[in-house]
Amino acid sequence: MYRDTRLLKTSRIGVNLDEYEDNLIEALAAYTGTEKATLVRELVMRAALDLLGVASQQEFDAVSMMDFQPTAKLH
């Protein structure tokens, strides 16, 4: 069914939100017409890519496939 079974979303994590945070996510989900879990996953992935300094998942994939040589050496 799936060409790449690693793309199946089977890993789960829990996130505890206070009432205000939950209300914000609920409002965003209603505004965008997106399920809350999907919205939060997209926000988390967008923030993670931003922290890594890449613009998209495709750019991250391209960078991660490059030959990486660490510059620091252990004593």
N, CA, C and O atoms as a Tripos MOL2 file, in Angstrom:
@<TRIPOS>MOLECULE
protein
  300   299    75     0     0
PROTEIN
NO_CHARGES

@<TRIPOS>ATOM
      1 N           0.8150   -1.1830    0.0000 N.3       1 MET1
      2 CA          0.0000    0.0000    0.0000 C.3       1 MET1
      3 C           0.8690    1.2610    0.0000 C.2       1 MET1
      4 O           0.6490    2.1730   -0.7960 O.2       1 MET1
      5 N           1.8550    1.3020    0.8990 N.am      2 TYR2
      6 CA          2.7790    2.4310    0.9400 C.3       2 TYR2
      7 C           4.0880    2.0170    0.2980 C.2       2 TYR2
      8 O           4.5940    0.9220    0.5470 O.2       2 TYR2
      9 N           4.6360    2.8980   -0.5320 N.am      3 ARG3
     10 CA          5.9310    2.6040   -1.1500 C.3       3 ARG3
     11 C           7.0280    2.5950   -0.0940 C.2       3 ARG3
     12 O           7.9170    1.7450   -0.1270 O.2       3 ARG3
     13 N           6.9670    3.5290    0.8340 N.am      4 ASP4
     14 CA          7.9640    3.6150    1.8980 C.3       4 ASP4
     15 C           7.2340    3.5170    3.2310 C.2       4 ASP4
     16 O           6.6000    4.4770    3.6690 O.2       4 ASP4
     17 N           7.3230    2.3610    3.8710 N.am      5 THR5
     18 CA          6.5810    2.1460    5.1180 C.3       5 THR5
     19 C           7.1140    3.0060    6.2620 C.2       5 THR5
     20 O           6.4500    3.1310    7.2910 O.2       5 THR5
     21 N           8.2930    3.5990    6.1040 N.am      6 ARG6
     22 CA          8.8120    4.4920    7.1490 C.3       6 ARG6
     23 C           8.0120    5.7840    7.2270 C.2       6 ARG6
     24 O           8.1250    6.5280    8.2020 O.2       6 ARG6
     25 N           7.2020    6.0570    6.2010 N.am      7 LEU7
     26 CA          6.3730    7.2670    6.1990 C.3       7 LEU7
     27 C           5.0550    7.0780    6.9490 C.2       7 LEU7
     28 O           4.3080    8.0380    7.1360 O.2       7 LEU7
     29 N           4.7630    5.8440    7.3790 N.am      8 LEU8
     30 CA          3.5610    5.6140    8.1800 C.3       8 LEU8
     31 C           3.7190    6.3240    9.5160 C.2       8 LEU8
     32 O           4.7770    6.2460   10.1420 O.2       8 LEU8
     33 N           2.7050    6.9960    9.9420 N.am      9 LYS9
     34 CA          2.7670    7.7600   11.1820 C.3       9 LYS9
     35 C           2.3180    6.8680   12.3400 C.2       9 LYS9
     36 O           1.1550    6.8870   12.7440 O.2       9 LYS9
     37 N           3.2730    6.0790   12.8700 N.am     10 THR10
     38 CA          2.9610    5.1400   13.9360 C.3      10 THR10
     39 C           3.5860    5.5310   15.2720 C.2      10 THR10
     40 O           3.1940    4.9950   16.3090 O.2      10 THR10
     41 N           4.5400    6.4440   15.2710 N.am     11 SER11
     42 CA          5.1780    6.8780   16.5180 C.3      11 SER11
     43 C           4.3160    7.9540   17.1630 C.2      11 SER11
     44 O           3.8860    8.9020   16.5060 O.2      11 SER11
     45 N           4.0700    7.7920   18.4560 N.am     12 ARG12
     46 CA          3.2060    8.7330   19.1690 C.3      12 ARG12
     47 C           3.9570    9.3610   20.3330 C.2      12 ARG12
     48 O           4.8010    8.7270   20.9660 O.2      12 ARG12
     49 N           3.6310   10.6190   20.6000 N.am     13 ILE13
     50 CA          4.1250   11.3020   21.7920 C.3      13 ILE13
     51 C           2.9440   12.0330   22.4150 C.2      13 ILE13
     52 O           1.9580   12.3310   21.7410 O.2      13 ILE13
     53 N           3.0520   12.3130   23.6810 N.am     14 GLY14
     54 CA          2.0040   13.0640   24.3630 C.3      14 GLY14
     55 C           2.4590   14.4900   24.6180 C.2      14 GLY14
     56 O           3.6340   14.7370   24.8890 O.2      14 GLY14
     57 N           1.5360   15.4160   24.5310 N.am     15 VAL15
     58 CA          1.8300   16.8180   24.8040 C.3      15 VAL15
     59 C           0.7830   17.3190   25.7850 C.2      15 VAL15
     60 O          -0.4170   17.2080   25.5370 O.2      15 VAL15
     61 N           1.2420   17.8660   26.8930 N.am     16 ASN16
     62 CA          0.3280   18.4250   27.8810 C.3      16 ASN16
     63 C           0.1870   19.9200   27.6430 C.2      16 ASN16
     64 O           1.1760   20.6530   27.6340 O.2      16 ASN16
     65 N          -1.0410   20.3650   27.4520 N.am     17 LEU17
     66 CA         -1.3350   21.7710   27.2100 C.3      17 LEU17
     67 C          -2.2220   22.3010   28.3230 C.2      17 LEU17
     68 O          -3.0590   21.5790   28.8640 O.2      17 LEU17
     69 N          -2.0290   23.5760   28.6590 N.am     18 ASP18
     70 CA         -2.9780   24.1810   29.5910 C.3      18 ASP18
     71 C          -4.2230   24.5890   28.8010 C.2      18 ASP18
     72 O          -4.2680   24.4330   27.5810 O.2      18 ASP18
     73 N          -5.2110   25.1010   29.4890 N.am     19 GLU19
     74 CA         -6.4830   25.4230   28.8440 C.3      19 GLU19
     75 C          -6.3210   26.4830   27.7510 C.2      19 GLU19
     76 O          -6.9480   26.3920   26.6950 O.2      19 GLU19
     77 N          -5.4760   27.4890   28.0080 N.am     20 TYR20
     78 CA         -5.2690   28.5520   27.0200 C.3      20 TYR20
     79 C          -4.5850   28.0170   25.7580 C.2      20 TYR20
     80 O          -4.9760   28.3540   24.6410 O.2      20 TYR20
     81 N          -3.5620   27.1840   25.9480 N.am     21 GLU21
     82 CA         -2.8660   26.5980   24.7990 C.3      21 GLU21
     83 C          -3.7950   25.7000   23.9960 C.2      21 GLU21
     84 O          -3.7980   25.7320   22.7660 O.2      21 GLU21
     85 N          -4.5860   24.8980   24.7070 N.am     22 ASP22
     86 CA         -5.5300   24.0140   24.0250 C.3      22 ASP22
     87 C          -6.5760   24.8220   23.2570 C.2      22 ASP22
     88 O          -6.9520   24.4610   22.1410 O.2      22 ASP22
     89 N          -7.0410   25.9120   23.8570 N.am     23 ASN23
     90 CA         -8.0110   26.7700   23.1640 C.3      23 ASN23
     91 C          -7.4130   27.3670   21.8940 C.2      23 ASN23
     92 O          -8.0930   27.4690   20.8730 O.2      23 ASN23
     93 N          -6.1450   27.7610   21.9560 N.am     24 LEU24
     94 CA         -5.4740   28.3070   20.7780 C.3      24 LEU24
     95 C          -5.3670   27.2510   19.6760 C.2      24 LEU24
     96 O          -5.6630   27.5350   18.5150 O.2      24 LEU24
     97 N          -4.9490   26.0480   20.0310 N.am     25 ILE25
     98 CA         -4.8350   24.9650   19.0400 C.3      25 ILE25
     99 C          -6.2100   24.6180   18.4880 C.2      25 ILE25
    100 O          -6.3600   24.3850   17.2890 O.2      25 ILE25
    101 N          -7.2020   24.5850   19.3490 N.am     26 GLU26
    102 CA         -8.5760   24.2990   18.9120 C.3      26 GLU26
    103 C          -9.0580   25.3580   17.9190 C.2      26 GLU26
    104 O          -9.6660   25.0300   16.9000 O.2      26 GLU26
    105 N          -8.7840   26.6300   18.2240 N.am     27 ALA27
    106 CA         -9.1970   27.7140   17.3280 C.3      27 ALA27
    107 C          -8.4590   27.6410   15.9930 C.2      27 ALA27
    108 O          -9.0640   27.8400   14.9390 O.2      27 ALA27
    109 N          -7.1570   27.3580   16.0310 N.am     28 LEU28
    110 CA         -6.3890   27.2140   14.7920 C.3      28 LEU28
    111 C          -6.9010   26.0500   13.9540 C.2      28 LEU28
    112 O          -7.0100   26.1540   12.7320 O.2      28 LEU28
    113 N          -7.2130   24.9470   14.6160 N.am     29 ALA29
    114 CA         -7.7330   23.7800   13.9010 C.3      29 ALA29
    115 C          -9.0670   24.1060   13.2480 C.2      29 ALA29
    116 O          -9.3100   23.7220   12.1040 O.2      29 ALA29
    117 N          -9.9300   24.8090   13.9660 N.am     30 ALA30
    118 CA        -11.2220   25.1920   13.3980 C.3      30 ALA30
    119 C         -11.0410   26.1780   12.2450 C.2      30 ALA30
    120 O         -11.7310   26.0880   11.2300 O.2      30 ALA30
    121 N         -10.1170   27.1110   12.4060 N.am     31 TYR31
    122 CA         -9.8720   28.1250   11.3770 C.3      31 TYR31
    123 C          -9.3250   27.5030   10.0940 C.2      31 TYR31
    124 O          -9.7260   27.8790    8.9920 O.2      31 TYR31
    125 N          -8.4050   26.5470   10.2460 N.am     32 THR32
    126 CA         -7.7670   25.9370    9.0750 C.3      32 THR32
    127 C          -8.5180   24.7240    8.5510 C.2      32 THR32
    128 O          -8.2640   24.2660    7.4370 O.2      32 THR32
    129 N          -9.4480   24.1970    9.3570 N.am     33 GLY33
    130 CA        -10.1600   22.9900    8.9460 C.3      33 GLY33
    131 C          -9.3000   21.7410    9.0300 C.2      33 GLY33
    132 O          -9.5420   20.7600    8.3270 O.2      33 GLY33
    133 N          -8.2990   21.7840    9.8900 N.am     34 THR34
    134 CA         -7.3540   20.6810   10.0550 C.3      34 THR34
    135 C          -7.5950   20.0010   11.3940 C.2      34 THR34
    136 O          -7.9830   20.6490   12.3670 O.2      34 THR34
    137 N          -7.3630   18.6920   11.4400 N.am     35 GLU35
    138 CA         -7.4420   17.9790   12.7160 C.3      35 GLU35
    139 C          -6.3690   18.5270   13.6590 C.2      35 GLU35
    140 O          -5.2970   18.9400   13.2150 O.2      35 GLU35
    141 N          -6.6650   18.5270   14.9700 N.am     36 LYS36
    142 CA         -5.7190   19.0690   15.9450 C.3      36 LYS36
    143 C          -4.3740   18.3470   15.8880 C.2      36 LYS36
    144 O          -3.3280   18.9950   15.8980 O.2      36 LYS36
    145 N          -4.3880   17.0300   15.8300 N.am     37 ALA37
    146 CA         -3.1360   16.2660   15.8170 C.3      37 ALA37
    147 C          -2.3060   16.5860   14.5790 C.2      37 ALA37
    148 O          -1.0860   16.7270   14.6630 O.2      37 ALA37
    149 N          -2.9660   16.7000   13.4370 N.am     38 THR38
    150 CA         -2.2670   17.0310   12.1950 C.3      38 THR38
    151 C          -1.6730   18.4250   12.2800 C.2      38 THR38
    152 O          -0.5320   18.6470   11.8740 O.2      38 THR38
    153 N          -2.4400   19.3560   12.8040 N.am     39 LEU39
    154 CA         -1.9730   20.7320   12.9530 C.3      39 LEU39
    155 C          -0.7460   20.7940   13.8530 C.2      39 LEU39
    156 O           0.2470   21.4360   13.5090 O.2      39 LEU39
    157 N          -0.8100   20.1300   15.0070 N.am     40 VAL40
    158 CA          0.3120   20.1520   15.9460 C.3      40 VAL40
    159 C           1.5350   19.4820   15.3270 C.2      40 VAL40
    160 O           2.6500   19.9780   15.4830 O.2      40 VAL40
    161 N           1.3450   18.3560   14.6240 N.am     41 ARG41
    162 CA          2.4760   17.6860   13.9710 C.3      41 ARG41
    163 C           3.1340   18.6180   12.9550 C.2      41 ARG41
    164 O           4.3600   18.7150   12.9070 O.2      41 ARG41
    165 N           2.3310   19.3020   12.1460 N.am     42 GLU42
    166 CA          2.8810   20.2250   11.1500 C.3      42 GLU42
    167 C           3.6160   21.3890   11.8060 C.2      42 GLU42
    168 O           4.6730   21.8030   11.3300 O.2      42 GLU42
    169 N           3.0620   21.9190   12.9000 N.am     43 LEU43
    170 CA          3.7300   23.0120   13.6120 C.3      43 LEU43
    171 C           5.0550   22.5560   14.2160 C.2      43 LEU43
    172 O           6.0500   23.2780   14.1560 O.2      43 LEU43
    173 N           5.0670   21.3650   14.7930 N.am     44 VAL44
    174 CA          6.2960   20.8300   15.3910 C.3      44 VAL44
    175 C           7.3540   20.6050   14.3190 C.2      44 VAL44
    176 O           8.5120   20.9770   14.5030 O.2      44 VAL44
    177 N           6.9670   20.0010   13.2050 N.am     45 MET45
    178 CA          7.9310   19.7350   12.1330 C.3      45 MET45
    179 C           8.4580   21.0390   11.5340 C.2      45 MET45
    180 O           9.6460   21.1440   11.2310 O.2      45 MET45
    181 N           7.5870   22.0290   11.3620 N.am     46 ARG46
    182 CA          8.0170   23.3270   10.8280 C.3      46 ARG46
    183 C           9.0110   23.9910   11.7800 C.2      46 ARG46
    184 O          10.0160   24.5490   11.3380 O.2      46 ARG46
    185 N           8.7340   23.9320   13.0920 N.am     47 ALA47
    186 CA          9.6400   24.5210   14.0820 C.3      47 ALA47
    187 C          10.9680   23.7680   14.1240 C.2      47 ALA47
    188 O          12.0220   24.3890   14.2530 O.2      47 ALA47
    189 N          10.9320   22.4400   14.0160 N.am     48 ALA48
    190 CA         12.1610   21.6440   14.0310 C.3      48 ALA48
    191 C          13.0360   21.9720   12.8260 C.2      48 ALA48
    192 O          14.2460   22.1500   12.9680 O.2      48 ALA48
    193 N          12.4340   22.0520   11.6460 N.am     49 LEU49
    194 CA         13.2000   22.3950   10.4460 C.3      49 LEU49
    195 C          13.7710   23.8030   10.5530 C.2      49 LEU49
    196 O          14.8890   24.0580   10.1060 O.2      49 LEU49
    197 N          13.0030   24.7200   11.1480 N.am     50 ASP50
    198 CA         13.4750   26.0920   11.3380 C.3      50 ASP50
    199 C          14.6810   26.1210   12.2750 C.2      50 ASP50
    200 O          15.6500   26.8350   12.0180 O.2      50 ASP50
    201 N          14.6240   25.3440   13.3620 N.am     51 LEU51
    202 CA         15.7570   25.2790   14.2890 C.3      51 LEU51
    203 C          17.0050   24.7210   13.6130 C.2      51 LEU51
    204 O          18.1240   25.1140   13.9410 O.2      51 LEU51
    205 N          16.8100   23.8080   12.6720 N.am     52 LEU52
    206 CA         17.9380   23.2340   11.9340 C.3      52 LEU52
    207 C          18.4240   24.1550   10.8220 C.2      52 LEU52
    208 O          19.4820   23.9190   10.2390 O.2      52 LEU52
    209 N          17.6640   25.1970   10.5260 N.am     53 GLY53
    210 CA         18.0640   26.1520    9.5070 C.3      53 GLY53
    211 C          17.8050   25.6920    8.0920 C.2      53 GLY53
    212 O          18.4860   26.1220    7.1600 O.2      53 GLY53
    213 N          16.8230   24.8150    7.9210 N.am     54 VAL54
    214 CA         16.4490   24.3800    6.5750 C.3      54 VAL54
    215 C          15.0160   24.8040    6.3030 C.2      54 VAL54
    216 O          14.2150   24.9470    7.2270 O.2      54 VAL54
    217 N          14.6990   25.0030    5.0360 N.am     55 ALA55
    218 CA         13.3980   25.5540    4.6700 C.3      55 ALA55
    219 C          12.3190   24.5000    4.4860 C.2      55 ALA55
    220 O          11.1350   24.8030    4.6240 O.2      55 ALA55
    221 N          12.7080   23.2600    4.1740 N.am     56 SER56
    222 CA         11.6970   22.2450    3.8840 C.3      56 SER56
    223 C          12.2310   20.8570    4.2040 C.2      56 SER56
    224 O          13.4310   20.6720    4.4080 O.2      56 SER56
    225 N          11.3340   19.8930    4.2460 N.am     57 GLN57
    226 CA         11.7290   18.5020    4.4650 C.3      57 GLN57
    227 C          12.6450   18.0280    3.3420 C.2      57 GLN57
    228 O          13.5870   17.2730    3.5860 O.2      57 GLN57
    229 N          12.3740   18.4670    2.1120 N.am     58 GLN58
    230 CA         13.2070   18.0730    0.9760 C.3      58 GLN58
    231 C          14.6320   18.6140    1.1410 C.2      58 GLN58
    232 O          15.6020   17.9170    0.8460 O.2      58 GLN58
    233 N          14.7520   19.8530    1.6120 N.am     59 GLU59
    234 CA         16.0820   20.4170    1.8400 C.3      59 GLU59
    235 C          16.7930   19.6620    2.9510 C.2      59 GLU59
    236 O          17.9940   19.4100    2.8530 O.2      59 GLU59
    237 N          16.0690   19.2950    4.0130 N.am     60 PHE60
    238 CA         16.6530   18.5150    5.1000 C.3      60 PHE60
    239 C          17.1380   17.1720    4.5830 C.2      60 PHE60
    240 O          18.2360   16.7340    4.9250 O.2      60 PHE60
    241 N          16.3170   16.5070    3.7510 N.am     61 ASP61
    242 CA         16.7120   15.2160    3.1870 C.3      61 ASP61
    243 C          17.9800   15.3550    2.3560 C.2      61 ASP61
    244 O          18.8700   14.5070    2.4340 O.2      61 ASP61
    245 N          18.0700   16.4180    1.5620 N.am     62 ALA62
    246 CA         19.2500   16.6330    0.7170 C.3      62 ALA62
    247 C          20.4910   16.8750    1.5680 C.2      62 ALA62
    248 O          21.5590   16.3350    1.2820 O.2      62 ALA62
    249 N          20.3490   17.6890    2.6160 N.am     63 VAL63
    250 CA         21.4880   17.9830    3.4840 C.3      63 VAL63
    251 C          21.9080   16.7410    4.2520 C.2      63 VAL63
    252 O          23.1020   16.4880    4.4080 O.2      63 VAL63
    253 N          20.9450   15.9590    4.7360 N.am     64 SER64
    254 CA         21.2810   14.7840    5.5330 C.3      64 SER64
    255 C          21.9240   13.6820    4.7000 C.2      64 SER64
    256 O          22.5710   12.7940    5.2550 O.2      64 SER64
    257 N          21.7580   13.7220    3.3800 N.am     65 MET65
    258 CA         22.3750   12.7220    2.5110 C.3      65 MET65
    259 C          23.8090   13.0910    2.1320 C.2      65 MET65
    260 O          24.5310   12.2770    1.5570 O.2      65 MET65
    261 N          24.2220   14.3210    2.4560 N.am     66 MET66
    262 CA         25.5810   14.7570    2.1280 C.3      66 MET66
    263 C          26.5750   14.0530    3.0400 C.2      66 MET66
    264 O          26.2330   13.6380    4.1470 O.2      66 MET66
    265 N          27.7980   13.9250    2.5670 N.am     67 ASP67
    266 CA         28.8580   13.3160    3.3620 C.3      67 ASP67
    267 C          29.2510   14.2950    4.4600 C.2      67 ASP67
    268 O          29.7910   15.3650    4.1780 O.2      67 ASP67
    269 N          28.9830   13.9340    5.7000 N.am     68 PHE68
    270 CA         29.2390   14.8210    6.8300 C.3      68 PHE68
    271 C          30.5290   14.4050    7.5200 C.2      68 PHE68
    272 O          30.6940   13.2440    7.8930 O.2      68 PHE68
    273 N          31.4290   15.3420    7.6840 N.am     69 GLN69
    274 CA         32.6880   15.1010    8.3850 C.3      69 GLN69
    275 C          32.7570   16.0450    9.5800 C.2      69 GLN69
    276 O          32.8540   17.2580    9.3920 O.2      69 GLN69
    277 N          32.7090   15.5190   10.8060 N.am     70 PRO70
    278 CA         32.7850   16.4000   11.9720 C.3      70 PRO70
    279 C          34.1480   17.0840   12.0450 C.2      70 PRO70
    280 O          35.1680   16.4980   11.6840 O.2      70 PRO70
    281 N          34.1520   18.3180   12.5110 N.am     71 THR71
    282 CA         35.4020   19.0710   12.5940 C.3      71 THR71
    283 C          36.0620   18.9100   13.9530 C.2      71 THR71
    284 O          37.2830   19.0310   14.0590 O.2      71 THR71
    285 N          35.2910   18.6430   14.9850 N.am     72 ALA72
    286 CA         35.8630   18.4870   16.3220 C.3      72 ALA72
    287 C          36.4680   17.0910   16.4600 C.2      72 ALA72
    288 O          35.9320   16.1150   15.9360 O.2      72 ALA72
    289 N          37.5710   17.0140   17.1600 N.am     73 LYS73
    290 CA         38.2190   15.7250   17.3990 C.3      73 LYS73
    291 C          38.2300   15.4780   18.8980 C.2      73 LYS73
    292 O          38.4560   16.3960   19.6870 O.2      73 LYS73
    293 N          37.9860   14.2420   19.2830 N.am     74 LEU74
    294 CA         38.0170   13.8830   20.6950 C.3      74 LEU74
    295 C          39.4600   13.7600   21.1590 C.2      74 LEU74
    296 O          40.3440   13.4310   20.3670 O.2      74 LEU74
    297 N          39.7020   14.0220   22.4370 N.am     75 HIS75
    298 CA         41.0670   13.9460   22.9890 C.3      75 HIS75
    299 C          41.5060   12.5170   23.1050 C.2      75 HIS75
    300 O          42.6230   12.2480   23.5480 O.2      75 HIS75
@<TRIPOS>BOND
     1     1     2 1
     2     2     3 1
     3     3     4 2
     4     3     5 am
     5     5     6 1
     6     6     7 1
     7     7     8 2
     8     7     9 am
     9     9    10 1
    10    10    11 1
    11    11    12 2
    12    11    13 am
    13    13    14 1
    14    14    15 1
    15    15    16 2
    16    15    17 am
    17    17    18 1
    18    18    19 1
    19    19    20 2
    20    19    21 am
    21    21    22 1
    22    22    23 1
    23    23    24 2
    24    23    25 am
    25    25    26 1
    26    26    27 1
    27    27    28 2
    28    27    29 am
    29    29    30 1
    30    30    31 1
    31    31    32 2
    32    31    33 am
    33    33    34 1
    34    34    35 1
    35    35    36 2
    36    35    37 am
    37    37    38 1
    38    38    39 1
    39    39    40 2
    40    39    41 am
    41    41    42 1
    42    42    43 1
    43    43    44 2
    44    43    45 am
    45    45    46 1
    46    46    47 1
    47    47    48 2
    48    47    49 am
    49    49    50 1
    50    50    51 1
    51    51    52 2
    52    51    53 am
    53    53    54 1
    54    54    55 1
    55    55    56 2
    56    55    57 am
    57    57    58 1
    58    58    59 1
    59    59    60 2
    60    59    61 am
    61    61    62 1
    62    62    63 1
    63    63    64 2
    64    63    65 am
    65    65    66 1
    66    66    67 1
    67    67    68 2
    68    67    69 am
    69    69    70 1
    70    70    71 1
    71    71    72 2
    72    71    73 am
    73    73    74 1
    74    74    75 1
    75    75    76 2
    76    75    77 am
    77    77    78 1
    78    78    79 1
    79    79    80 2
    80    79    81 am
    81    81    82 1
    82    82    83 1
    83    83    84 2
    84    83    85 am
    85    85    86 1
    86    86    87 1
    87    87    88 2
    88    87    89 am
    89    89    90 1
    90    90    91 1
    91    91    92 2
    92    91    93 am
    93    93    94 1
    94    94    95 1
    95    95    96 2
    96    95    97 am
    97    97    98 1
    98    98    99 1
    99    99   100 2
   100    99   101 am
   101   101   102 1
   102   102   103 1
   103   103   104 2
   104   103   105 am
   105   105   106 1
   106   106   107 1
   107   107   108 2
   108   107   109 am
   109   109   110 1
   110   110   111 1
   111   111   112 2
   112   111   113 am
   113   113   114 1
   114   114   115 1
   115   115   116 2
   116   115   117 am
   117   117   118 1
   118   118   119 1
   119   119   120 2
   120   119   121 am
   121   121   122 1
   122   122   123 1
   123   123   124 2
   124   123   125 am
   125   125   126 1
   126   126   127 1
   127   127   128 2
   128   127   129 am
   129   129   130 1
   130   130   131 1
   131   131   132 2
   132   131   133 am
   133   133   134 1
   134   134   135 1
   135   135   136 2
   136   135   137 am
   137   137   138 1
   138   138   139 1
   139   139   140 2
   140   139   141 am
   141   141   142 1
   142   142   143 1
   143   143   144 2
   144   143   145 am
   145   145   146 1
   146   146   147 1
   147   147   148 2
   148   147   149 am
   149   149   150 1
   150   150   151 1
   151   151   152 2
   152   151   153 am
   153   153   154 1
   154   154   155 1
   155   155   156 2
   156   155   157 am
   157   157   158 1
   158   158   159 1
   159   159   160 2
   160   159   161 am
   161   161   162 1
   162   162   163 1
   163   163   164 2
   164   163   165 am
   165   165   166 1
   166   166   167 1
   167   167   168 2
   168   167   169 am
   169   169   170 1
   170   170   171 1
   171   171   172 2
   172   171   173 am
   173   173   174 1
   174   174   175 1
   175   175   176 2
   176   175   177 am
   177   177   178 1
   178   178   179 1
   179   179   180 2
   180   179   181 am
   181   181   182 1
   182   182   183 1
   183   183   184 2
   184   183   185 am
   185   185   186 1
   186   186   187 1
   187   187   188 2
   188   187   189 am
   189   189   190 1
   190   190   191 1
   191   191   192 2
   192   191   193 am
   193   193   194 1
   194   194   195 1
   195   195   196 2
   196   195   197 am
   197   197   198 1
   198   198   199 1
   199   199   200 2
   200   199   201 am
   201   201   202 1
   202   202   203 1
   203   203   204 2
   204   203   205 am
   205   205   206 1
   206   206   207 1
   207   207   208 2
   208   207   209 am
   209   209   210 1
   210   210   211 1
   211   211   212 2
   212   211   213 am
   213   213   214 1
   214   214   215 1
   215   215   216 2
   216   215   217 am
   217   217   218 1
   218   218   219 1
   219   219   220 2
   220   219   221 am
   221   221   222 1
   222   222   223 1
   223   223   224 2
   224   223   225 am
   225   225   226 1
   226   226   227 1
   227   227   228 2
   228   227   229 am
   229   229   230 1
   230   230   231 1
   231   231   232 2
   232   231   233 am
   233   233   234 1
   234   234   235 1
   235   235   236 2
   236   235   237 am
   237   237   238 1
   238   238   239 1
   239   239   240 2
   240   239   241 am
   241   241   242 1
   242   242   243 1
   243   243   244 2
   244   243   245 am
   245   245   246 1
   246   246   247 1
   247   247   248 2
   248   247   249 am
   249   249   250 1
   250   250   251 1
   251   251   252 2
   252   251   253 am
   253   253   254 1
   254   254   255 1
   255   255   256 2
   256   255   257 am
   257   257   258 1
   258   258   259 1
   259   259   260 2
   260   259   261 am
   261   261   262 1
   262   262   263 1
   263   263   264 2
   264   263   265 am
   265   265   266 1
   266   266   267 1
   267   267   268 2
   268   267   269 am
   269   269   270 1
   270   270   271 1
   271   271   272 2
   272   271   273 am
   273   273   274 1
   274   274   275 1
   275   275   276 2
   276   275   277 am
   277   277   278 1
   278   278   279 1
   279   279   280 2
   280   279   281 am
   281   281   282 1
   282   282   283 1
   283   283   284 2
   284   283   285 am
   285   285   286 1
   286   286   287 1
   287   287   288 2
   288   287   289 am
   289   289   290 1
   290   290   291 1
   291   291   292 2
   292   291   293 am
   293   293   294 1
   294   294   295 1
   295   295   296 2
   296   295   297 am
   297   297   298 1
   298   298   299 1
   299   299   300 2
@<TRIPOS>SUBSTRUCTURE
     1 MET1         2 RESIDUE 1 A MET
     2 TYR2         6 RESIDUE 1 A TYR
     3 ARG3        10 RESIDUE 1 A ARG
     4 ASP4        14 RESIDUE 1 A ASP
     5 THR5        18 RESIDUE 1 A THR
     6 ARG6        22 RESIDUE 1 A ARG
     7 LEU7        26 RESIDUE 1 A LEU
     8 LEU8        30 RESIDUE 1 A LEU
     9 LYS9        34 RESIDUE 1 A LYS
    10 THR10       38 RESIDUE 1 A THR
    11 SER11       42 RESIDUE 1 A SER
    12 ARG12       46 RESIDUE 1 A ARG
    13 ILE13       50 RESIDUE 1 A ILE
    14 GLY14       54 RESIDUE 1 A GLY
    15 VAL15       58 RESIDUE 1 A VAL
    16 ASN16       62 RESIDUE 1 A ASN
    17 LEU17       66 RESIDUE 1 A LEU
    18 ASP18       70 RESIDUE 1 A ASP
    19 GLU19       74 RESIDUE 1 A GLU
    20 TYR20       78 RESIDUE 1 A TYR
    21 GLU21       82 RESIDUE 1 A GLU
    22 ASP22       86 RESIDUE 1 A ASP
    23 ASN23       90 RESIDUE 1 A ASN
    24 LEU24       94 RESIDUE 1 A LEU
    25 ILE25       98 RESIDUE 1 A ILE
    26 GLU26      102 RESIDUE 1 A GLU
    27 ALA27      106 RESIDUE 1 A ALA
    28 LEU28      110 RESIDUE 1 A LEU
    29 ALA29      114 RESIDUE 1 A ALA
    30 ALA30      118 RESIDUE 1 A ALA
    31 TYR31      122 RESIDUE 1 A TYR
    32 THR32      126 RESIDUE 1 A THR
    33 GLY33      130 RESIDUE 1 A GLY
    34 THR34      134 RESIDUE 1 A THR
    35 GLU35      138 RESIDUE 1 A GLU
    36 LYS36      142 RESIDUE 1 A LYS
    37 ALA37      146 RESIDUE 1 A ALA
    38 THR38      150 RESIDUE 1 A THR
    39 LEU39      154 RESIDUE 1 A LEU
    40 VAL40      158 RESIDUE 1 A VAL
    41 ARG41      162 RESIDUE 1 A ARG
    42 GLU42      166 RESIDUE 1 A GLU
    43 LEU43      170 RESIDUE 1 A LEU
    44 VAL44      174 RESIDUE 1 A VAL
    45 MET45      178 RESIDUE 1 A MET
    46 ARG46      182 RESIDUE 1 A ARG
    47 ALA47      186 RESIDUE 1 A ALA
    48 ALA48      190 RESIDUE 1 A ALA
    49 LEU49      194 RESIDUE 1 A LEU
    50 ASP50      198 RESIDUE 1 A ASP
    51 LEU51      202 RESIDUE 1 A LEU
    52 LEU52      206 RESIDUE 1 A LEU
    53 GLY53      210 RESIDUE 1 A GLY
    54 VAL54      214 RESIDUE 1 A VAL
    55 ALA55      218 RESIDUE 1 A ALA
    56 SER56      222 RESIDUE 1 A SER
    57 GLN57      226 RESIDUE 1 A GLN
    58 GLN58      230 RESIDUE 1 A GLN
    59 GLU59      234 RESIDUE 1 A GLU
    60 PHE60      238 RESIDUE 1 A PHE
    61 ASP61      242 RESIDUE 1 A ASP
    62 ALA62      246 RESIDUE 1 A ALA
    63 VAL63      250 RESIDUE 1 A VAL
    64 SER64      254 RESIDUE 1 A SER
    65 MET65      258 RESIDUE 1 A MET
    66 MET66      262 RESIDUE 1 A MET
    67 ASP67      266 RESIDUE 1 A ASP
    68 PHE68      270 RESIDUE 1 A PHE
    69 GLN69      274 RESIDUE 1 A GLN
    70 PRO70      278 RESIDUE 1 A PRO
    71 THR71      282 RESIDUE 1 A THR
    72 ALA72      286 RESIDUE 1 A ALA
    73 LYS73      290 RESIDUE 1 A LYS
    74 LEU74      294 RESIDUE 1 A LEU
    75 HIS75      298 RESIDUE 1 A HIS
